[in-house]
Amino acid sequence: DAGVIQSPRHEVTEMGQEVTLRCKPISGHNSLFWYRQTMMRGLELLIYFNNNVPIDDSGMPEDRFSAKMPNASFSTLKIQPSEPRDSAVYFCASSLAGTAEEEQYFGPGTRLTVT
Amino acid sequence: GEDVEQSLFLSVREGDSSVINCTYTDSSSTYLYWYKQEPGAGLQLLTYIFSNMDMKQDQRLTVLLNKKDKHLSLRIADTQTGDSAIYFCARGGYNKLIFGAGTRLAVHP
């Protein structure tokens, strides 16, 4: 299994530009999570989906952030417009909800730098 | 994670045991987890413990759970340089995980 796939691995953009991060979960998993990691704030859950439906988006910082999951094998996290404080590593994770262990499998992350 | 707390740093000598501690406030979780993050990588599940267990051992790893005190610990025996990483404690809750801030373990010769 290829694991959770994220693209791009690195993104450098200028303030004000739109950024789109992509994630392909593990085949068969029905839950998908977007996290943001910074030195200051640690690991934050932004949003998660169950069966392609957003369940909890309370962690999304503001309206500039949006996430979609059009089908079971693809999700995007969009930031428009981007700001320097959005610089972070963004992780996508997937799991099989309803299993006892609730193990989440993380992707390698996208390192975003906004200048 | 607002209700999962860990110390931020731990430094140990190679060959010694490492003990990473975690406290949590919500005791409703069925499972508690330890994840490991190596530099430049995502988190990987290291081990987990069912909430009605006191201890779980897996090779060099020992997890201790004190439900009364809401305290979880991870002991790594014979710590190696390859164990240098950030270790996250997490509790399960309603299909999502609540993570602590992570403990950075540094192993020195």
gemmi code that builds the backbone of each chain (N, CA, C; Angstrom):
import gemmi

chains = {
    "A": [
        ("ASP", (0.857, -1.193, 0.000), (0.000, 0.000, 0.000), (0.886, 1.234, 0.000)),
        ("ALA", (0.499, 2.267, -0.769), (1.341, 3.435, -0.905), (1.248, 4.336, 0.305)),
        ("GLY", (0.291, 4.136, 1.181), (0.125, 5.035, 2.295), (-0.607, 6.296, 1.873)),
        ("VAL", (-0.690, 7.252, 2.779), (-1.330, 8.522, 2.477), (-0.373, 9.353, 1.621)),
        ("ILE", (-0.896, 9.872, 0.530), (-0.069, 10.643, -0.399), (-0.470, 12.106, -0.335)),
        ("GLN", (0.534, 12.964, -0.183), (0.280, 14.395, -0.154), (1.114, 15.077, -1.234)),
        ("SER", (0.540, 16.113, -1.813), (1.302, 16.915, -2.773), (0.870, 18.374, -2.682)),
        ("PRO", (1.768, 19.309, -2.943), (3.197, 19.058, -3.111), (3.864, 18.779, -1.764)),
        ("ARG", (5.110, 18.383, -1.766), (5.832, 18.191, -0.505), (6.326, 19.521, 0.046)),
        ("HIS", (6.633, 20.430, -0.844), (7.071, 21.761, -0.439), (6.379, 22.782, -1.331)),
        ("GLU", (5.987, 23.882, -0.703), (5.339, 24.953, -1.452), (5.830, 26.278, -0.897)),
        ("VAL", (6.362, 27.110, -1.787), (6.764, 28.453, -1.409), (5.933, 29.411, -2.251)),
        ("THR", (5.283, 30.335, -1.599), (4.403, 31.243, -2.321), (4.475, 32.625, -1.682)),
        ("GLU", (3.972, 33.600, -2.404), (3.967, 34.965, -1.885), (2.636, 35.271, -1.211)),
        ("MET", (2.707, 36.126, -0.256), (1.505, 36.554, 0.453), (0.440, 37.001, -0.546)),
        ("GLY", (-0.788, 36.581, -0.289), (-1.892, 36.957, -1.155), (-2.243, 35.924, -2.204)),
        ("GLN", (-1.339, 34.987, -2.453), (-1.595, 33.968, -3.461), (-2.470, 32.862, -2.897)),
        ("GLU", (-3.128, 32.169, -3.807), (-3.925, 31.007, -3.416), (-3.032, 29.771, -3.353)),
        ("VAL", (-3.247, 28.968, -2.331), (-2.481, 27.733, -2.153), (-3.458, 26.563, -2.062)),
        ("THR", (-3.166, 25.505, -2.776), (-3.994, 24.297, -2.700), (-3.127, 23.103, -2.356)),
        ("LEU", (-3.466, 22.449, -1.265), (-2.765, 21.253, -0.832), (-3.659, 20.050, -1.120)),
        ("ARG", (-3.025, 18.954, -1.505), (-3.792, 17.788, -1.941), (-3.456, 16.560, -1.132)),
        ("CYS", (-4.445, 15.690, -1.022), (-4.264, 14.474, -0.228), (-5.031, 13.315, -0.852)),
        ("LYS", (-4.359, 12.183, -0.901), (-5.017, 10.944, -1.312), (-4.942, 9.989, -0.129)),
        ("PRO", (-6.066, 9.647, 0.486), (-6.028, 8.759, 1.653), (-5.764, 7.316, 1.251)),
        ("ILE", (-5.547, 6.493, 2.238), (-5.369, 5.064, 1.989), (-6.693, 4.486, 1.491)),
        ("SER", (-6.604, 3.673, 0.466), (-7.792, 3.077, -0.114), (-8.563, 2.278, 0.931)),
        ("GLY", (-9.877, 2.530, 1.010), (-10.702, 1.808, 1.972), (-10.936, 2.565, 3.271)),
        ("HIS", (-10.085, 3.555, 3.533), (-10.302, 4.361, 4.737), (-11.464, 5.314, 4.512)),
        ("ASN", (-12.242, 5.560, 5.565), (-13.419, 6.404, 5.407), (-13.367, 7.691, 6.220)),
        ("SER", (-12.273, 7.914, 6.929), (-12.107, 9.181, 7.644), (-10.828, 9.853, 7.187)),
        ("LEU", (-10.898, 11.170, 7.045), (-9.730, 11.924, 6.603), (-9.585, 13.172, 7.457)),
        ("PHE", (-8.344, 13.463, 7.822), (-8.047, 14.550, 8.749), (-7.000, 15.474, 8.140)),
        ("TRP", (-7.174, 16.767, 8.361), (-6.154, 17.756, 8.024), (-5.630, 18.372, 9.315)),
        ("TYR", (-4.288, 18.359, 9.469), (-3.631, 18.940, 10.624), (-2.646, 20.010, 10.158)),
        ("ARG", (-2.333, 20.913, 11.075), (-1.288, 21.902, 10.841), (-0.312, 21.819, 12.018)),
        ("GLN", (0.981, 21.848, 11.702), (2.000, 21.775, 12.753), (2.939, 22.961, 12.665)),
        ("THR", (3.064, 23.682, 13.778), (4.030, 24.771, 13.887), (4.765, 24.628, 15.208)),
        ("MET", (5.894, 25.299, 15.288), (6.649, 25.263, 16.543), (5.840, 25.901, 17.668)),
        ("MET", (5.151, 26.982, 17.334), (4.456, 27.736, 18.372), (3.210, 27.017, 18.886)),
        ("ARG", (2.454, 26.413, 17.980), (1.147, 25.878, 18.344), (1.081, 24.364, 18.333)),
        ("GLY", (2.176, 23.715, 17.947), (2.160, 22.252, 17.932), (1.287, 21.716, 16.822)),
        ("LEU", (0.661, 20.589, 17.077), (-0.165, 19.909, 16.077), (-1.627, 20.278, 16.304)),
        ("GLU", (-2.243, 20.865, 15.305), (-3.630, 21.307, 15.428), (-4.495, 20.572, 14.409)),
        ("LEU", (-5.634, 20.066, 14.856), (-6.597, 19.480, 13.923), (-7.403, 20.602, 13.297)),
        ("LEU", (-7.386, 20.673, 11.978), (-8.115, 21.729, 11.277), (-9.538, 21.288, 10.961)),
        ("ILE", (-9.661, 20.110, 10.360), (-10.963, 19.618, 9.931), (-10.872, 18.124, 9.736)),
        ("TYR", (-11.995, 17.418, 9.905), (-11.985, 16.021, 9.497), (-13.305, 15.648, 8.834)),
        ("PHE", (-13.188, 14.677, 7.951), (-14.298, 14.170, 7.155), (-14.556, 12.713, 7.522)),
        ("ASN", (-15.816, 12.351, 7.457), (-16.202, 10.953, 7.571), (-17.106, 10.631, 6.390)),
        ("ASN", (-16.725, 9.622, 5.616), (-17.484, 9.284, 4.396), (-17.699, 10.520, 3.514)),
        ("ASN", (-16.655, 11.298, 3.360), (-16.595, 12.477, 2.492), (-17.364, 13.675, 3.032)),
        ("VAL", (-17.950, 13.565, 4.190), (-18.740, 14.658, 4.768), (-17.935, 15.330, 5.870)),
        ("PRO", (-17.821, 16.673, 5.847), (-17.105, 17.348, 6.937), (-17.863, 17.194, 8.253)),
        ("ILE", (-17.181, 16.705, 9.268), (-17.801, 16.443, 10.558), (-17.496, 17.541, 11.562)),
        ("ASP", (-16.256, 17.977, 11.563), (-15.836, 18.971, 12.547), (-14.817, 19.894, 11.892)),
        ("ASP", (-15.204, 21.129, 11.670), (-14.276, 22.105, 11.076), (-13.957, 23.216, 12.060)),
        ("SER", (-14.150, 22.945, 13.326), (-13.947, 23.987, 14.336), (-12.494, 24.436, 14.440)),
        ("GLY", (-11.586, 23.641, 13.925), (-10.187, 24.008, 13.978), (-9.718, 24.852, 12.812)),
        ("MET", (-10.546, 25.062, 11.833), (-10.176, 25.896, 10.684), (-10.007, 27.326, 11.177)),
        ("PRO", (-8.835, 27.918, 10.943), (-8.522, 29.205, 11.581), (-9.465, 30.334, 11.183)),
        ("GLU", (-9.801, 30.433, 9.943), (-10.650, 31.542, 9.493), (-11.159, 31.237, 8.099)),
        ("ASP", (-11.942, 32.168, 7.581), (-12.605, 31.927, 6.295), (-11.645, 31.781, 5.130)),
        ("ARG", (-10.403, 32.155, 5.322), (-9.441, 32.011, 4.230), (-9.134, 30.532, 3.956)),
        ("PHE", (-9.457, 29.691, 4.919), (-9.204, 28.252, 4.794), (-10.494, 27.533, 4.400)),
        ("SER", (-10.350, 26.628, 3.436), (-11.485, 25.787, 3.063), (-10.967, 24.405, 2.690)),
        ("ALA", (-11.781, 23.401, 2.921), (-11.400, 22.025, 2.589), (-12.570, 21.321, 1.925)),
        ("LYS", (-12.217, 20.456, 0.993), (-13.226, 19.692, 0.278), (-12.798, 18.241, 0.182)),
        ("MET", (-13.799, 17.397, 0.039), (-13.526, 15.989, -0.216), (-14.566, 15.516, -1.224)),
        ("PRO", (-14.297, 15.709, -2.507), (-15.298, 15.388, -3.532), (-15.562, 13.903, -3.691)),
        ("ASN", (-14.596, 13.081, -3.303), (-14.812, 11.627, -3.355), (-13.916, 10.951, -2.327)),
        ("ALA", (-14.047, 9.663, -2.222), (-13.364, 8.929, -1.150), (-11.859, 8.879, -1.321)),
        ("SER", (-11.340, 9.272, -2.473), (-9.907, 9.117, -2.698), (-9.175, 10.436, -2.888)),
        ("PHE", (-9.827, 11.547, -2.548), (-9.162, 12.820, -2.796), (-9.727, 13.919, -1.899)),
        ("SER", (-8.819, 14.739, -1.377), (-9.232, 15.893, -0.593), (-8.280, 17.045, -0.866)),
        ("THR", (-8.794, 18.264, -0.735), (-7.961, 19.450, -0.881), (-8.161, 20.370, 0.307)),
        ("LEU", (-7.093, 21.078, 0.633), (-7.132, 22.162, 1.614), (-6.649, 23.407, 0.898)),
        ("LYS", (-7.490, 24.418, 0.882), (-7.169, 25.624, 0.134), (-7.040, 26.808, 1.086)),
        ("ILE", (-6.055, 27.651, 0.809), (-5.873, 28.884, 1.567), (-5.887, 30.034, 0.560)),
        ("GLN", (-6.839, 30.930, 0.743), (-6.975, 32.053, -0.184), (-7.551, 33.262, 0.543)),
        ("PRO", (-6.812, 34.358, 0.635), (-5.407, 34.533, 0.262), (-4.478, 34.048, 1.366)),
        ("SER", (-3.301, 33.623, 0.988), (-2.342, 33.133, 1.981), (-1.636, 34.296, 2.671)),
        ("GLU", (-1.208, 34.035, 3.908), (-0.485, 35.033, 4.704), (0.759, 34.365, 5.300)),
        ("PRO", (1.772, 35.165, 5.650), (2.996, 34.576, 6.227), (2.732, 33.713, 7.447)),
        ("ARG", (1.724, 34.042, 8.252), (1.440, 33.254, 9.454), (0.843, 31.880, 9.142)),
        ("ASP", (0.537, 31.639, 7.881), (0.061, 30.314, 7.480), (1.223, 29.343, 7.252)),
        ("SER", (2.434, 29.847, 7.295), (3.604, 28.987, 7.094), (3.624, 27.903, 8.159)),
        ("ALA", (3.686, 26.658, 7.726), (3.583, 25.517, 8.639), (3.772, 24.250, 7.818)),
        ("VAL", (3.769, 23.130, 8.521), (3.688, 21.839, 7.839), (2.247, 21.346, 7.975)),
        ("TYR", (1.650, 21.011, 6.863), (0.262, 20.551, 6.846), (0.255, 19.053, 6.590)),
        ("PHE", (-0.384, 18.333, 7.497), (-0.470, 16.876, 7.381), (-1.894, 16.458, 7.076)),
        ("CYS", (-1.983, 15.443, 6.268), (-3.233, 14.754, 6.030), (-3.097, 13.361, 6.655)),
        ("ALA", (-4.173, 12.876, 7.237), (-4.169, 11.531, 7.813), (-5.486, 10.854, 7.477)),
        ("SER", (-5.466, 9.538, 7.421), (-6.712, 8.808, 7.189), (-6.825, 7.646, 8.157)),
        ("SER", (-8.048, 7.201, 8.358), (-8.280, 6.069, 9.246), (-9.548, 5.359, 8.828)),
        ("LEU", (-9.741, 4.186, 9.418), (-10.957, 3.428, 9.178), (-11.832, 3.619, 10.408)),
        ("ALA", (-12.753, 4.552, 10.326), (-13.617, 4.849, 11.458), (-14.479, 3.649, 11.774)),
        ("GLY", (-14.717, 3.465, 13.049), (-15.537, 2.343, 13.465), (-14.713, 1.164, 13.917)),
        ("THR", (-13.406, 1.200, 13.652), (-12.537, 0.153, 14.201), (-12.134, 0.562, 15.607)),
        ("ALA", (-11.854, -0.383, 16.427), (-11.602, -0.089, 17.836), (-10.367, 0.786, 18.024)),
        ("GLU", (-9.347, 0.543, 17.218), (-8.091, 1.220, 17.509), (-8.052, 2.661, 17.008)),
        ("GLU", (-8.859, 3.017, 16.036), (-8.875, 4.380, 15.488), (-7.487, 4.863, 15.084)),
        ("GLU", (-6.631, 3.963, 14.629), (-5.295, 4.400, 14.251), (-5.373, 5.307, 13.050)),
        ("GLN", (-4.651, 6.404, 13.135), (-4.563, 7.306, 11.999), (-3.224, 7.112, 11.307)),
        ("TYR", (-3.262, 7.111, 9.987), (-2.066, 6.989, 9.175), (-1.788, 8.359, 8.562)),
        ("PHE", (-0.610, 8.864, 8.851), (-0.256, 10.208, 8.408), (0.517, 10.182, 7.099)),
        ("GLY", (0.264, 11.205, 6.293), (1.094, 11.432, 5.125), (2.390, 12.110, 5.514)),
        ("PRO", (3.279, 12.335, 4.541), (4.587, 12.930, 4.836), (4.528, 14.427, 5.089)),
        ("GLY", (3.392, 15.051, 4.783), (3.239, 16.478, 5.036), (3.617, 17.344, 3.858)),
        ("THR", (3.045, 18.551, 3.863), (3.416, 19.603, 2.903), (3.969, 20.764, 3.708)),
        ("ARG", (5.210, 21.128, 3.419), (5.807, 22.277, 4.106), (5.485, 23.527, 3.302)),
        ("LEU", (4.676, 24.396, 3.895), (4.256, 25.621, 3.229), (5.011, 26.810, 3.790)),
        ("THR", (5.592, 27.594, 2.903), (6.257, 28.837, 3.282), (5.602, 29.969, 2.513)),
        ("VAL", (5.081, 30.929, 3.253), (4.456, 32.095, 2.631), (5.325, 33.312, 2.938)),
        ("THR", (5.824, 33.940, 1.902), (6.754, 35.071, 2.102), (6.058, 36.423, 1.900)),
    ],
    "B": [
        ("GLY", (-3.467, 20.043, 21.906), (-4.512, 19.350, 22.640), (-4.728, 19.987, 23.995)),
        ("GLU", (-5.882, 20.557, 24.204), (-6.077, 21.328, 25.426), (-6.154, 20.443, 26.647)),
        ("ASP", (-6.519, 19.166, 26.517), (-6.628, 18.355, 27.716), (-5.630, 17.215, 27.728)),
        ("VAL", (-4.638, 17.241, 26.902), (-3.564, 16.262, 26.915), (-2.264, 17.028, 27.056)),
        ("GLU", (-1.544, 16.773, 28.137), (-0.340, 17.555, 28.427), (0.883, 16.659, 28.531)),
        ("GLN", (1.980, 17.169, 28.001), (3.257, 16.468, 28.051), (4.353, 17.487, 28.325)),
        ("SER", (5.450, 17.011, 28.902), (6.626, 17.867, 28.994), (7.224, 17.977, 27.597)),
        ("LEU", (7.930, 19.069, 27.328), (8.356, 19.358, 25.963), (9.672, 18.702, 25.576)),
        ("PHE", (10.548, 18.502, 26.537), (11.879, 18.000, 26.205), (12.316, 16.909, 27.175)),
        ("LEU", (13.116, 15.987, 26.640), (13.745, 14.969, 27.468), (15.075, 14.626, 26.829)),
        ("SER", (16.129, 14.614, 27.637), (17.450, 14.265, 27.143), (17.957, 13.057, 27.921)),
        ("VAL", (18.407, 12.030, 27.214), (18.906, 10.824, 27.875), (20.204, 10.377, 27.218)),
        ("ARG", (20.933, 9.564, 27.954), (22.175, 9.005, 27.420), (21.854, 7.678, 26.719)),
        ("GLU", (22.562, 7.449, 25.656), (22.389, 6.215, 24.905), (22.575, 5.010, 25.831)),
        ("GLY", (21.633, 4.070, 25.742), (21.688, 2.883, 26.583), (20.833, 2.976, 27.836)),
        ("ASP", (20.530, 4.203, 28.244), (19.657, 4.394, 29.411), (18.201, 4.193, 29.007)),
        ("SER", (17.330, 4.163, 30.013), (15.883, 4.120, 29.748), (15.343, 5.540, 29.669)),
        ("SER", (14.360, 5.706, 28.804), (13.653, 6.996, 28.689), (12.242, 6.804, 29.195)),
        ("VAL", (11.742, 7.771, 29.928), (10.347, 7.734, 30.357), (9.688, 9.050, 29.962)),
        ("ILE", (8.688, 8.940, 29.124), (7.948, 10.116, 28.659), (6.561, 10.071, 29.296)),
        ("ASN", (6.186, 11.167, 29.915), (4.935, 11.209, 30.671), (3.866, 12.054, 29.993)),
        ("CYS", (2.629, 11.722, 30.303), (1.479, 12.398, 29.696), (0.328, 12.384, 30.697)),
        ("THR", (-0.365, 13.493, 30.806), (-1.584, 13.526, 31.621), (-2.743, 14.013, 30.767)),
        ("TYR", (-3.923, 13.582, 31.097), (-5.105, 13.972, 30.334), (-6.255, 14.215, 31.304)),
        ("THR", (-7.265, 14.920, 30.838), (-8.364, 15.262, 31.739), (-9.638, 14.476, 31.445)),
        ("ASP", (-9.841, 14.097, 30.172), (-11.061, 13.396, 29.802), (-10.804, 11.897, 29.846)),
        ("SER", (-11.488, 11.200, 30.707), (-11.221, 9.766, 30.892), (-12.174, 8.873, 30.092)),
        ("SER", (-12.888, 9.457, 29.156), (-13.881, 8.666, 28.427), (-13.300, 7.877, 27.266)),
        ("SER", (-12.033, 8.107, 26.937), (-11.452, 7.459, 25.759), (-11.276, 5.964, 25.960)),
        ("THR", (-11.539, 5.221, 24.905), (-11.372, 3.772, 24.961), (-9.908, 3.381, 24.811)),
        ("TYR", (-9.198, 4.123, 23.970), (-7.787, 3.841, 23.725), (-6.952, 5.094, 23.941)),
        ("LEU", (-5.705, 4.861, 24.362), (-4.712, 5.941, 24.447), (-3.513, 5.514, 23.616)),
        ("TYR", (-2.858, 6.495, 22.995), (-1.887, 6.191, 21.956), (-0.562, 6.921, 22.196)),
        ("TRP", (0.484, 6.315, 21.654), (1.758, 7.001, 21.517), (2.142, 6.984, 20.045)),
        ("TYR", (2.373, 8.184, 19.501), (2.842, 8.334, 18.140), (4.268, 8.877, 18.171)),
        ("LYS", (5.024, 8.529, 17.137), (6.410, 8.989, 17.009), (6.540, 9.784, 15.720)),
        ("GLN", (7.231, 10.916, 15.792), (7.501, 11.710, 14.598), (9.008, 11.901, 14.455)),
        ("GLU", (9.552, 11.344, 13.396), (10.972, 11.540, 13.101), (11.129, 12.811, 12.277)),
        ("PRO", (12.326, 13.367, 12.260), (12.519, 14.640, 11.544), (12.074, 14.575, 10.100)),
        ("GLY", (11.288, 15.554, 9.691), (10.854, 15.652, 8.310), (9.800, 14.654, 7.894)),
        ("ALA", (9.189, 13.981, 8.844), (8.213, 12.942, 8.501), (6.895, 13.178, 9.228)),
        ("GLY", (5.892, 12.427, 8.820), (4.614, 12.469, 9.520), (4.652, 11.615, 10.778)),
        ("LEU", (3.548, 11.597, 11.499), (3.472, 10.814, 12.722), (3.204, 9.350, 12.385)),
        ("GLN", (3.781, 8.479, 13.199), (3.547, 7.043, 13.039), (3.111, 6.462, 14.368)),
        ("LEU", (2.107, 5.608, 14.316), (1.672, 4.976, 15.551), (2.769, 4.065, 16.088)),
        ("LEU", (3.103, 4.279, 17.355), (4.137, 3.477, 18.005), (3.497, 2.324, 18.773)),
        ("THR", (2.520, 2.667, 19.586), (1.813, 1.674, 20.369), (0.549, 2.306, 20.925)),
        ("TYR", (-0.350, 1.472, 21.441), (-1.555, 1.989, 22.066), (-1.943, 1.056, 23.200)),
        ("ILE", (-2.809, 1.540, 24.079), (-3.254, 0.738, 25.212), (-4.755, 0.918, 25.384)),
        ("PHE", (-5.421, -0.169, 25.650), (-6.847, -0.145, 25.927), (-7.051, 0.430, 27.317)),
        ("SER", (-8.087, 1.196, 27.502), (-8.249, 1.958, 28.743), (-8.485, 1.094, 29.978)),
        ("ASN", (-8.815, -0.186, 29.783), (-9.013, -1.023, 30.981), (-7.760, -1.837, 31.319)),
        ("MET", (-6.651, -1.491, 30.645), (-5.376, -2.143, 30.936), (-4.505, -1.221, 31.773)),
        ("ASP", (-3.606, -1.814, 32.542), (-2.652, -1.025, 33.330), (-1.301, -0.923, 32.637)),
        ("MET", (-0.980, -1.952, 31.881), (0.350, -2.006, 31.301), (0.303, -2.765, 29.981)),
        ("LYS", (1.167, -2.347, 29.088), (1.353, -3.071, 27.835), (2.824, -3.036, 27.492)),
        ("GLN", (3.363, -4.194, 27.143), (4.782, -4.246, 26.794), (4.920, -4.721, 25.357)),
        ("ASP", (5.813, -4.072, 24.633), (6.042, -4.411, 23.236), (7.521, -4.207, 22.963)),
        ("GLN", (8.305, -5.265, 23.065), (9.757, -5.238, 22.880), (10.377, -4.219, 23.830)),
        ("ARG", (10.998, -3.160, 23.322), (11.651, -2.210, 24.218), (10.683, -1.183, 24.816)),
        ("LEU", (9.435, -1.232, 24.397), (8.463, -0.239, 24.837), (7.560, -0.795, 25.936)),
        ("THR", (7.346, 0.023, 26.967), (6.396, -0.320, 28.025), (5.486, 0.877, 28.229)),
        ("VAL", (4.186, 0.637, 28.135), (3.212, 1.682, 28.381), (2.539, 1.400, 29.720)),
        ("LEU", (2.495, 2.420, 30.556), (1.807, 2.307, 31.842), (0.649, 3.287, 31.867)),
        ("LEU", (-0.490, 2.822, 32.328), (-1.677, 3.664, 32.418), (-2.205, 3.653, 33.839)),
        ("ASN", (-2.323, 4.825, 34.410), (-2.919, 4.999, 35.735), (-4.216, 5.778, 35.508)),
        ("LYS", (-5.321, 5.056, 35.453), (-6.595, 5.701, 35.142), (-7.054, 6.629, 36.251)),
        ("LYS", (-6.737, 6.248, 37.467), (-7.184, 7.067, 38.602), (-6.548, 8.456, 38.528)),
        ("ASP", (-5.247, 8.476, 38.218), (-4.533, 9.746, 38.134), (-4.550, 10.332, 36.731)),
        ("LYS", (-5.137, 9.614, 35.760), (-5.180, 10.059, 34.364), (-3.761, 10.350, 33.872)),
        ("HIS", (-2.919, 9.364, 34.052), (-1.508, 9.498, 33.724), (-1.081, 8.322, 32.859)),
        ("LEU", (-0.422, 8.660, 31.774), (0.071, 7.676, 30.808), (1.571, 7.880, 30.652)),
        ("SER", (2.313, 6.795, 30.588), (3.753, 6.949, 30.364), (4.231, 5.943, 29.333)),
        ("LEU", (5.323, 6.317, 28.693), (5.983, 5.460, 27.716), (7.422, 5.298, 28.151)),
        ("ARG", (7.815, 4.069, 28.369), (9.198, 3.790, 28.735), (9.880, 3.108, 27.561)),
        ("ILE", (11.038, 3.638, 27.189), (11.844, 3.032, 26.135), (13.104, 2.499, 26.790)),
        ("ALA", (13.273, 1.196, 26.751), (14.459, 0.585, 27.342), (15.629, 0.656, 26.367)),
        ("ASP", (16.847, 0.748, 26.918), (18.058, 0.741, 26.085), (17.918, 1.737, 24.932)),
        ("THR", (17.715, 2.991, 25.275), (17.445, 4.021, 24.272), (18.614, 4.159, 23.302)),
        ("GLN", (18.287, 4.220, 22.023), (19.287, 4.329, 20.956), (19.169, 5.685, 20.260)),
        ("THR", (20.208, 6.049, 19.519), (20.163, 7.339, 18.809), (19.005, 7.376, 17.826)),
        ("GLY", (18.632, 6.227, 17.299), (17.502, 6.171, 16.374), (16.165, 6.447, 17.029)),
        ("ASP", (16.146, 6.492, 18.358), (14.911, 6.816, 19.071), (14.695, 8.320, 19.188)),
        ("SER", (15.698, 9.095, 18.787), (15.563, 10.554, 18.834), (14.427, 10.974, 17.910)),
        ("ALA", (13.424, 11.632, 18.478), (12.219, 11.988, 17.733), (11.316, 12.789, 18.662)),
        ("ILE", (10.162, 13.169, 18.138), (9.124, 13.769, 18.975), (8.075, 12.700, 19.233)),
        ("TYR", (7.686, 12.550, 20.479), (6.704, 11.541, 20.862), (5.418, 12.234, 21.312)),
        ("PHE", (4.324, 11.840, 20.680), (3.031, 12.438, 20.974), (2.152, 11.438, 21.707)),
        ("CYS", (1.589, 11.902, 22.777), (0.548, 11.166, 23.480), (-0.786, 11.595, 22.862)),
        ("ALA", (-1.741, 10.685, 22.750), (-3.045, 11.050, 22.190), (-4.129, 10.187, 22.815)),
        ("ARG", (-5.294, 10.741, 22.912), (-6.448, 9.956, 23.346), (-7.487, 9.963, 22.235)),
        ("GLY", (-8.229, 8.882, 22.157), (-9.264, 8.783, 21.139), (-10.546, 9.414, 21.629)),
        ("GLY", (-11.280, 9.977, 20.670), (-12.559, 10.564, 21.056), (-13.421, 10.857, 19.866)),
        ("TYR", (-14.526, 10.149, 19.721), (-15.514, 10.429, 18.676), (-14.876, 10.474, 17.291)),
        ("ASN", (-14.164, 9.419, 16.974), (-13.540, 9.261, 15.660), (-12.384, 10.211, 15.403)),
        ("LYS", (-11.983, 11.003, 16.349), (-10.787, 11.817, 16.148), (-9.864, 11.645, 17.343)),
        ("LEU", (-8.616, 12.055, 17.163), (-7.620, 11.945, 18.222), (-7.302, 13.329, 18.774)),
        ("ILE", (-7.102, 13.397, 20.071), (-6.667, 14.624, 20.716), (-5.203, 14.419, 21.102)),
        ("PHE", (-4.324, 15.208, 20.511), (-2.889, 15.043, 20.711), (-2.362, 16.006, 21.758)),
        ("GLY", (-1.323, 15.566, 22.459), (-0.541, 16.473, 23.277), (0.415, 17.264, 22.394)),
        ("ALA", (1.191, 18.125, 23.010), (2.092, 18.991, 22.262), (3.337, 18.271, 21.782)),
        ("GLY", (3.582, 17.078, 22.316), (4.758, 16.315, 21.901), (5.945, 16.544, 22.812)),
        ("THR", (6.698, 15.472, 23.050), (7.935, 15.531, 23.834), (9.098, 15.233, 22.907)),
        ("ARG", (10.028, 16.164, 22.821), (11.204, 15.950, 21.973), (12.241, 15.188, 22.769)),
        ("LEU", (12.552, 13.990, 22.313), (13.543, 13.140, 22.968), (14.885, 13.276, 22.245)),
        ("ALA", (15.891, 13.670, 22.995), (17.253, 13.768, 22.450), (18.105, 12.702, 23.121)),
        ("VAL", (18.788, 11.905, 22.319), (19.636, 10.834, 22.837), (21.080, 11.204, 22.560)),
        ("HIS", (21.885, 11.263, 23.579), (23.290, 11.654, 23.397), (24.214, 10.529, 23.855)),
        ("PRO", (25.403, 10.486, 23.261), (26.337, 9.385, 23.573), (26.874, 9.468, 24.999)),
    ],
}
model = gemmi.Model(1)
for chain_id, residues in chains.items():
    chain = gemmi.Chain(chain_id)
    for i, (resn, *xyz) in enumerate(residues, 1):
        res = gemmi.Residue()
        res.name, res.seqid = resn, gemmi.SeqId(i, " ")
        for name, pos in zip(("N", "CA", "C"), xyz):
            atom = gemmi.Atom()
            atom.name, atom.element = name, gemmi.Element(name[0])
            atom.pos, atom.b_iso = gemmi.Position(*pos), 0.0
            res.add_atom(atom)
        chain.add_residue(res)
    model.add_chain(chain)
structure = gemmi.Structure()
structure.add_model(model)
structure.setup_entities()
